[in-house]
Amino acid sequence: MTSITLNIPRNYTKILDDLNDSLYVEALNTVVKKKLREKERELREIRKKQKRFEVKYNCLFEEYEKIMADSIKAHDDWIAWTYLKEREKQILGIVNKIKFLISK
């Protein structure tokens, strides 16, 4: 287990002195679940943007890389789509870690 030090305003210390550790754990769980919802929302948005590219080019990213035209617009779209794929991978990793931690 990891210890966390919090700086709490003085006017709260009288109230918090009577609270036990389970309240802090509950608060931390609430924050983690909120972060999970935020990341899942971000993941949905990224997937929507990727879907727009799939519809625009009528193919998946991997196929687009093979057939993309040699134009500035095609390269710009490839860069944007590549970023979305990488960001999706990063966020999915975070989401999976949070879900794993919550399940324990």
C-alpha positions in Angstrom: 0.0 0.0 0.0 1.1 3.5 -0.7 0.8 6.4 1.7 -0.6 9.7 0.6 -0.1 13.0 2.3 -2.8 15.7 1.9 -2.6 19.4 2.6 -6.0 20.2 4.1 -7.3 23.7 4.9 -7.3 24.3 8.6 -11.1 24.8 8.8 -11.6 21.2 7.7 -9.2 19.6 10.1 -11.6 19.6 13.0 -14.2 17.7 11.0 -11.7 15.3 9.5 -10.0 14.3 12.8 -13.1 12.2 13.6 -13.1 10.4 10.3 -11.5 7.0 9.7 -9.4 5.7 6.9 -12.3 4.0 5.2 -13.8 7.4 4.3 -10.5 8.3 2.5 -10.5 5.0 0.6 -14.1 5.6 -0.4 -13.3 9.1 -1.6 -10.3 7.8 -3.6 -12.5 5.1 -5.2 -15.0 7.8 -6.2 -12.2 9.9 -7.8 -10.9 6.8 -9.6 -14.3 5.9 -11.0 -14.8 9.5 -12.2 -11.5 9.3 -14.0 -12.6 6.0 -15.6 -15.7 7.7 -16.9 -13.7 10.6 -18.3 -11.3 8.3 -20.1 -14.1 6.1 -21.4 -15.8 9.3 -22.8 -12.5 10.4 -24.4 -12.1 6.9 -25.9 -15.6 7.1 -27.4 -14.8 10.5 -28.9 -11.6 9.2 -30.4 -13.4 6.2 -31.9 -16.0 8.5 -33.4 -13.3 10.5 -35.1 -11.7 7.4 -36.4 -15.0 6.2 -37.7 -15.3 9.4 -39.8 -12.0 8.5 -41.5 -13.2 5.0 -42.1 -16.4 6.3 -43.7 -14.5 8.9 -45.7 -12.0 6.4 -47.1 -14.3 3.4 -46.9 -11.6 1.3 -45.2 -9.8 0.7 -41.9 -6.6 2.5 -41.0 -4.3 -0.5 -41.9 -5.8 -0.6 -45.4 -5.6 3.2 -45.8 -1.9 3.1 -45.1 -1.4 0.8 -48.0 -3.6 2.7 -50.5 -3.4 6.3 -49.5 -2.9 8.8 -52.3 0.2 10.9 -52.6 -1.3 14.2 -51.7 -0.9 16.7 -48.9 -4.5 16.1 -47.8 -4.0 12.3 -47.7 -0.8 12.7 -45.7 -2.5 15.2 -43.3 -5.4 12.7 -42.8 -2.8 9.9 -42.2 -1.1 11.9 -39.6 -4.3 12.7 -37.8 -5.6 9.2 -38.0 -2.2 7.8 -36.8 -2.4 10.2 -33.8 -6.0 8.9 -33.0 -4.8 5.3 -33.2 -1.9 6.0 -30.8 -4.1 8.0 -28.4 -6.7 5.2 -28.5 -4.0 2.7 -27.5 -2.8 4.9 -24.6 -6.3 5.6 -23.2 -7.3 2.0 -23.6 -4.3 1.1 -21.5 -5.3 3.5 -18.8 -8.9 2.3 -18.8 -7.8 -1.3 -18.5 -5.5 -0.5 -15.6 -8.2 1.4 -13.8 -10.7 -1.4 -14.3 -8.2 -3.9 -13.1 -7.6 -1.9 -9.9 -11.3 -1.4 -9.3 -12.0 -5.1 -9.6 -9.5 -5.9 -6.8 
